[in-house]
């Protein structure tokens, strides 16, 4: 399907994305590599326990589509028995993605997973009074809708598709803005432990995820966000890519520094969690 990666998919093609094993040996090889990474990250950070009900946050972009497929694969092999539900937050204006809400519904039916769509209006994104939609306001409202939906359907964990590039960009943003190494946490408890955020793709490079999506024939991501290429996070991502050209180990080394700083601040921790944002 890779040659069709820039064309819209039919319902039949979308349903085939959920087929395991894939008809394409190349897809299975890439999935095997990524699943090993995910499984190790889940074990290292105790992300998933017996009986968990996990809400998978799926925007329809390349990262969340990979997360969903890899968690379905993990569930099939894991010792722990847990449940997955998919939550998609639809905004006005749309954030864009590889698959829209209707296409995600087809995909989740093929996976055999519950699928829920939460709506966030333009007025909510603007905070009721702001003249423009900011990255902070958009993120806050989308997460608010996601957390409320997850609680409503009885989930105790929410899985996000942040990868290693996201974690590094966050660390740099906080270093430059606040003079401190604060990064994304692989695991973070919220609301007194009522809800736990997990990031199973934490140690996976974005390029690996992009390769996986291309191999699966998923259409190229179309972003509807007006700040997609001009935000501070986007600028940090470009900076990291430039640094990587001369220093391939830059991302891994920066995350080590963040985790070591966290261990020094919290010696009682047995797992290397990055500090909270």
C-alpha positions as a Markdown table, in Angstrom:
| # | Residue | x | y | z |
|---|---|---|---|---|
| 1 | Unk | 0.0 | 0.0 | 0.0 |
| 2 | Unk | 3.0 | 2.3 | 0.4 |
| 3 | Unk | 2.7 | 3.7 | -3.1 |
| 4 | Unk | -0.8 | 5.1 | -2.3 |
| 5 | Unk | 0.5 | 7.0 | 0.8 |
| 6 | Unk | -0.7 | 10.4 | -0.5 |
| 7 | Unk | -4.2 | 9.3 | -1.6 |
| 8 | Unk | -7.3 | 9.0 | 0.5 |
| 9 | Unk | -8.0 | 5.4 | 1.6 |
| 10 | Unk | -11.2 | 3.5 | 0.9 |
| 11 | Unk | -13.1 | 1.9 | 3.8 |
| 12 | Unk | -11.7 | -1.5 | 2.8 |
| 13 | Unk | -8.1 | -0.2 | 2.8 |
| 14 | Unk | -8.6 | 1.4 | 6.2 |
| 15 | Unk | -10.0 | -1.8 | 7.6 |
| 16 | Unk | -6.9 | -3.7 | 6.3 |
| 17 | Unk | -4.7 | -1.4 | 8.4 |
| 18 | Unk | -6.0 | -3.4 | 11.4 |
| 19 | Unk | -5.1 | -6.7 | 9.9 |
| 20 | Unk | -2.5 | -8.7 | 11.9 |
| 21 | Unk | -0.2 | -9.9 | 10.7 |
| 22 | Unk | 0.0 | -7.5 | 7.8 |
| 23 | Unk | 0.1 | -8.9 | 4.2 |
| 24 | Unk | 3.3 | -6.8 | 3.8 |
| 25 | Unk | 6.4 | -8.4 | 5.4 |
| 26 | Unk | 8.1 | -5.0 | 5.5 |
| 27 | Unk | 5.3 | -3.6 | 7.7 |
| 28 | Unk | 5.6 | -6.6 | 10.1 |
| 29 | Unk | 9.4 | -6.1 | 10.4 |
| 30 | Unk | 9.0 | -2.4 | 11.3 |
| 31 | Unk | 6.1 | -3.3 | 13.7 |
| 32 | Unk | 8.3 | -5.9 | 15.4 |
| 33 | Unk | 11.1 | -3.4 | 16.0 |
| 34 | Unk | 8.7 | -0.7 | 17.3 |
| 35 | Unk | 6.8 | -3.2 | 19.5 |
| 36 | Unk | 10.0 | -4.3 | 21.2 |
| 37 | Unk | 10.7 | -0.7 | 22.0 |
| 38 | Unk | 7.1 | -0.2 | 23.3 |
| 39 | Unk | 7.2 | -3.4 | 25.4 |
| 40 | Unk | 10.5 | -2.4 | 27.0 |
| 41 | Unk | 9.2 | 1.1 | 27.8 |
| 42 | Unk | 6.0 | -0.3 | 29.3 |
| 43 | Unk | 8.0 | -2.7 | 31.5 |
| 44 | Unk | 10.7 | -0.2 | 32.5 |
| 45 | Unk | 8.2 | 2.4 | 33.7 |
| 46 | Unk | 5.4 | 0.1 | 34.9 |
| 47 | Unk | 3.0 | 1.8 | 32.6 |
| 48 | Unk | 0.3 | -0.9 | 32.4 |
| 49 | Unk | -1.1 | -3.2 | 35.1 |
| 50 | Unk | -3.7 | -6.0 | 35.2 |
| 51 | Unk | -7.2 | -4.7 | 34.8 |
| 52 | Unk | -6.3 | -1.3 | 33.4 |
| 53 | Unk | -8.8 | 0.5 | 31.1 |
| 54 | Unk | -6.7 | 2.7 | 28.8 |
| 55 | Unk | -8.0 | 5.6 | 26.8 |
| 56 | Unk | -5.8 | 5.9 | 23.7 |
| 57 | Unk | -5.8 | 9.6 | 22.6 |
| 58 | Unk | -6.0 | 9.4 | 18.8 |
| 59 | Unk | -5.9 | 12.6 | 16.8 |
| 60 | Unk | -5.7 | 10.8 | 13.5 |
| 61 | Unk | -2.0 | 11.9 | 13.0 |
| 62 | Unk | 0.9 | 9.6 | 12.3 |
| 63 | Unk | 2.0 | 9.3 | 15.9 |
| 64 | Unk | -1.3 | 8.4 | 17.4 |
| 65 | Unk | -2.1 | 5.9 | 14.6 |
| 66 | Unk | 1.1 | 4.1 | 15.3 |
| 67 | Unk | 0.5 | 4.2 | 19.0 |
| 68 | Unk | -2.9 | 2.6 | 18.6 |
| 69 | Unk | -1.7 | -0.2 | 16.3 |
| 70 | Unk | 1.3 | -0.9 | 18.6 |
| 71 | Unk | -0.9 | -1.0 | 21.8 |
| 72 | Unk | -3.3 | -3.4 | 20.0 |
| 73 | Unk | -0.3 | -5.6 | 19.2 |
| 74 | Unk | 1.0 | -5.3 | 22.7 |
| 75 | Unk | -2.4 | -6.3 | 24.2 |
| 76 | Unk | -2.4 | -9.5 | 22.1 |
| 77 | Unk | 0.9 | -10.6 | 23.6 |
| 78 | Unk | 1.1 | -9.0 | 27.1 |
| 79 | Unk | 0.7 | -11.0 | 30.3 |
| 80 | Unk | -1.4 | -8.3 | 31.7 |
| 81 | Unk | -5.0 | -8.3 | 30.7 |
| 82 | Unk | -6.3 | -4.8 | 30.1 |
| 83 | Unk | -8.8 | -2.9 | 27.9 |
| 84 | Unk | -8.4 | -0.2 | 25.2 |
| 85 | Unk | -10.8 | 2.5 | 24.2 |
| 86 | Unk | -10.1 | 5.2 | 21.6 |
| 87 | Unk | -11.0 | 8.8 | 22.2 |
| 88 | Unk | -10.7 | 11.4 | 19.4 |
| 89 | Unk | -11.1 | 15.1 | 20.2 |
| 90 | Unk | -12.5 | 17.0 | 17.2 |
| 91 | Unk | -11.9 | 20.7 | 17.1 |
| 92 | Unk | -13.3 | 23.6 | 15.1 |
| 93 | Unk | -11.2 | 24.6 | 13.2 |
| 94 | Unk | -9.9 | 21.1 | 12.6 |
| 95 | Unk | -6.3 | 20.2 | 13.6 |
| 96 | Unk | -6.1 | 17.9 | 10.5 |
| 97 | Unk | -4.4 | 14.5 | 10.4 |
| 98 | Unk | -3.9 | 11.4 | 8.3 |
| 99 | Unk | -7.4 | 10.1 | 9.0 |
| 100 | Unk | -10.5 | 12.0 | 10.0 |
| 101 | Unk | -13.2 | 11.0 | 12.5 |
| 102 | Unk | -15.3 | 9.0 | 10.1 |
| 103 | Unk | -12.2 | 7.1 | 8.9 |
| 104 | Unk | -11.0 | 6.5 | 12.5 |
| 105 | Unk | -14.5 | 5.0 | 13.2 |
| 106 | Unk | -13.9 | 2.5 | 10.4 |
| 107 | Unk | -10.5 | 1.7 | 11.7 |
| 108 | Unk | -11.6 | 1.2 | 15.3 |
| 109 | Unk | -14.4 | -1.1 | 14.2 |
| 110 | Unk | -11.9 | -3.2 | 12.4 |
| 111 | Unk | -9.8 | -3.3 | 15.5 |
| 112 | Unk | -12.9 | -4.2 | 17.6 |
| 113 | Unk | -12.4 | -1.2 | 19.9 |
| 114 | Unk | -14.9 | 1.3 | 21.3 |
| 115 | Unk | -14.5 | 4.7 | 19.6 |
| 116 | Unk | -15.6 | 8.0 | 21.1 |
| 117 | Unk | -15.6 | 11.5 | 19.5 |
| 118 | Unk | -15.5 | 14.6 | 21.7 |
| 119 | Unk | -16.2 | 18.0 | 20.2 |
| 120 | Unk | -14.4 | 21.2 | 21.1 |
| 121 | Unk | -15.8 | 24.4 | 19.6 |
| 122 | Unk | -13.9 | 27.4 | 18.3 |
| 123 | Unk | -15.2 | 29.5 | 21.2 |
| 124 | Unk | -13.8 | 27.0 | 23.7 |
| 125 | Unk | -10.4 | 27.0 | 21.9 |
| 126 | Unk | -10.4 | 30.8 | 22.2 |
| 127 | Unk | -11.2 | 30.6 | 25.9 |
| 128 | Unk | -14.4 | 32.6 | 25.3 |
| 129 | Unk | -12.5 | 35.9 | 24.9 |
| 130 | Unk | -9.2 | 35.6 | 23.2 |
| 131 | Unk | -8.9 | 37.1 | 19.7 |
| 132 | Unk | -6.7 | 34.2 | 18.5 |
| 133 | Unk | -6.3 | 30.6 | 19.2 |
| 134 | Unk | -3.0 | 30.0 | 21.1 |
| 135 | Unk | -1.1 | 26.7 | 21.4 |
| 136 | Unk | -1.6 | 26.7 | 25.2 |
| 137 | Unk | -5.4 | 27.4 | 24.9 |
| 138 | Unk | -5.9 | 24.7 | 22.3 |
| 139 | Unk | -3.9 | 22.1 | 24.2 |
| 140 | Unk | -5.7 | 22.9 | 27.5 |
| 141 | Unk | -9.2 | 22.6 | 26.0 |
| 142 | Unk | -8.4 | 19.4 | 24.1 |
| 143 | Unk | -6.9 | 17.7 | 27.1 |
| 144 | Unk | -9.8 | 18.9 | 29.2 |
| 145 | Unk | -12.2 | 17.2 | 26.8 |
| 146 | Unk | -10.1 | 14.1 | 26.7 |
| 147 | Unk | -9.8 | 13.7 | 30.5 |
| 148 | Unk | -13.5 | 14.3 | 31.0 |
| 149 | Unk | -14.4 | 11.6 | 28.4 |
| 150 | Unk | -11.8 | 9.2 | 29.8 |
| 151 | Unk | -13.3 | 9.5 | 33.3 |
| 152 | Unk | -16.9 | 9.2 | 31.9 |
| 153 | Unk | -16.2 | 5.8 | 30.3 |
| 154 | Unk | -14.2 | 4.5 | 33.3 |
| 155 | Unk | -10.6 | 4.7 | 32.1 |
| 156 | Unk | -7.9 | 4.9 | 34.7 |
| 157 | Unk | -5.1 | 5.6 | 32.2 |
| 158 | Unk | -4.6 | 7.8 | 29.1 |
| 159 | Unk | -2.0 | 6.9 | 26.5 |
| 160 | Unk | -0.4 | 9.7 | 24.6 |
| 161 | Unk | 1.7 | 9.4 | 21.4 |
| 162 | Unk | 4.5 | 11.7 | 22.4 |
| 163 | Unk | 7.9 | 10.3 | 21.1 |
| 164 | Unk | 11.5 | 10.9 | 21.8 |
| 165 | Unk | 11.6 | 14.0 | 19.6 |
| 166 | Unk | 8.7 | 15.5 | 21.5 |
| 167 | Unk | 10.5 | 14.9 | 24.8 |
| 168 | Unk | 13.7 | 16.5 | 23.6 |
| 169 | Unk | 11.9 | 19.5 | 22.2 |
| 170 | Unk | 10.0 | 20.0 | 25.5 |
| 171 | Unk | 13.3 | 19.8 | 27.5 |
| 172 | Unk | 14.9 | 22.4 | 25.2 |
| 173 | Unk | 11.9 | 24.8 | 25.5 |
| 174 | Unk | 12.1 | 24.7 | 29.2 |
| 175 | Unk | 15.8 | 25.0 | 29.3 |
| 176 | Unk | 15.8 | 28.1 | 27.1 |
| 177 | Unk | 12.6 | 29.7 | 28.6 |
| 178 | Unk | 13.0 | 28.8 | 32.3 |
| 179 | Unk | 16.7 | 27.7 | 32.8 |
| 180 | Unk | 15.7 | 24.2 | 34.0 |
| 181 | Unk | 15.6 | 20.8 | 32.5 |
| 182 | Unk | 11.9 | 19.9 | 32.7 |
| 183 | Unk | 10.8 | 17.3 | 30.2 |
| 184 | Unk | 7.8 | 15.1 | 29.4 |
| 185 | Unk | 7.3 | 12.3 | 31.8 |
| 186 | Unk | 6.9 | 8.7 | 30.6 |
| 187 | Unk | 4.3 | 8.3 | 33.4 |
| 188 | Unk | 2.5 | 10.9 | 35.3 |
| 189 | Unk | -0.3 | 10.7 | 37.8 |
| 190 | Unk | -3.1 | 13.2 | 37.6 |
| 191 | Unk | -6.0 | 14.3 | 39.9 |
| 192 | Unk | -4.6 | 12.5 | 43.0 |
| 193 | Unk | -3.9 | 9.3 | 41.1 |
| 194 | Unk | -7.4 | 9.0 | 39.6 |
| 195 | Unk | -5.9 | 9.2 | 36.1 |
| 196 | Unk | -2.4 | 8.2 | 35.0 |
| 197 | Unk | -0.8 | 9.5 | 31.7 |
| 198 | Unk | 1.5 | 7.1 | 29.9 |
| 199 | Unk | 3.7 | 7.6 | 26.9 |
| 200 | Unk | 4.6 | 4.2 | 25.4 |
| 201 | Unk | 6.5 | 5.8 | 22.4 |
| 202 | Unk | 8.8 | 7.8 | 24.7 |
| 203 | Unk | 12.0 | 6.1 | 23.5 |
| 204 | Unk | 11.1 | 5.9 | 19.8 |
| 205 | Unk | 12.4 | 8.4 | 17.2 |
| 206 | Unk | 9.8 | 10.2 | 15.1 |
| 207 | Unk | 11.5 | 9.1 | 11.9 |
| 208 | Unk | 10.8 | 5.4 | 12.8 |
| 209 | Unk | 7.1 | 6.3 | 13.3 |
| 210 | Unk | 7.0 | 8.1 | 10.0 |
| 211 | Unk | 8.6 | 5.1 | 8.3 |
| 212 | Unk | 6.1 | 2.7 | 9.8 |
| 213 | Unk | 3.2 | 4.9 | 8.6 |
| 214 | Unk | 4.6 | 5.1 | 5.1 |
| 215 | Unk | 5.0 | 1.3 | 4.9 |
| 216 | Unk | 1.4 | 0.9 | 6.0 |
| 217 | Unk | 0.2 | 3.2 | 3.2 |
| 218 | Unk | -1.3 | 5.8 | 5.5 |
| 219 | Unk | -1.9 | 9.1 | 3.7 |
| 220 | Unk | 0.5 | 11.9 | 4.4 |
| 221 | Unk | -0.5 | 14.0 | 7.4 |
| 222 | Unk | -2.3 | 17.3 | 6.6 |
| 223 | Unk | -2.2 | 19.8 | 9.4 |
| 224 | Unk | -5.0 | 22.3 | 9.8 |
| 225 | Unk | -3.3 | 24.1 | 12.7 |
| 226 | Unk | -2.3 | 27.7 | 11.8 |
| 227 | Unk | 0.7 | 27.4 | 14.1 |
| 228 | Unk | 1.9 | 24.0 | 13.0 |
| 229 | Unk | 5.1 | 25.2 | 11.4 |
| 230 | Unk | 5.7 | 28.4 | 13.3 |
| 231 | Unk | 5.2 | 27.4 | 17.0 |
| 232 | Unk | 8.0 | 27.4 | 19.5 |
| 233 | Unk | 7.8 | 23.6 | 19.6 |
| 234 | Unk | 8.2 | 23.4 | 15.8 |
| 235 | Unk | 11.2 | 25.6 | 16.0 |
| 236 | Unk | 12.8 | 23.4 | 18.7 |
| 237 | Unk | 12.1 | 20.3 | 16.5 |
| 238 | Unk | 14.0 | 22.0 | 13.6 |
| 239 | Unk | 16.9 | 22.9 | 15.9 |
| 240 | Unk | 17.1 | 19.3 | 17.1 |
| 241 | Unk | 17.2 | 18.0 | 13.6 |
| 242 | Unk | 20.1 | 20.4 | 12.8 |
| 243 | Unk | 22.0 | 19.3 | 15.9 |
| 244 | Unk | 21.5 | 15.6 | 15.0 |
| 245 | Unk | 23.3 | 16.1 | 11.7 |
| 246 | Unk | 26.6 | 16.7 | 13.6 |
| 247 | Unk | 25.8 | 14.8 | 16.8 |
| 248 | Unk | 23.6 | 11.7 | 16.2 |
| 249 | Unk | 23.5 | 10.9 | 19.9 |
| 250 | Unk | 22.2 | 14.3 | 20.9 |
| 251 | Unk | 18.6 | 13.3 | 21.6 |
| 252 | Unk | 19.5 | 10.2 | 23.6 |
| 253 | Unk | 22.1 | 12.1 | 25.6 |
| 254 | Unk | 19.8 | 15.0 | 26.4 |
| 255 | Unk | 17.1 | 12.6 | 27.7 |
| 256 | Unk | 19.8 | 11.0 | 29.9 |
| 257 | Unk | 20.6 | 14.4 | 31.4 |
| 258 | Unk | 16.9 | 15.1 | 32.1 |
| 259 | Unk | 16.4 | 11.7 | 33.7 |
| 260 | Unk | 19.6 | 12.0 | 35.8 |
| 261 | Unk | 18.4 | 15.4 | 37.0 |
| 262 | Unk | 15.1 | 13.9 | 38.0 |
| 263 | Unk | 16.8 | 11.0 | 39.9 |
| 264 | Unk | 18.9 | 13.5 | 41.9 |
| 265 | Unk | 15.9 | 15.5 | 42.8 |
| 266 | Unk | 13.9 | 12.5 | 43.8 |
| 267 | Unk | 16.3 | 9.8 | 45.1 |
| 268 | Unk | 13.4 | 7.6 | 46.3 |
| 269 | Unk | 12.4 | 6.9 | 42.7 |
| 270 | Unk | 13.3 | 3.5 | 41.3 |
| 271 | Unk | 12.3 | 4.4 | 37.7 |
| 272 | Unk | 14.0 | 7.2 | 35.7 |
| 273 | Unk | 11.1 | 9.6 | 35.3 |
| 274 | Unk | 11.7 | 13.0 | 33.9 |
| 275 | Unk | 10.4 | 15.9 | 36.0 |
| 276 | Unk | 6.8 | 17.2 | 35.7 |
| 277 | Unk | 6.0 | 20.1 | 33.4 |
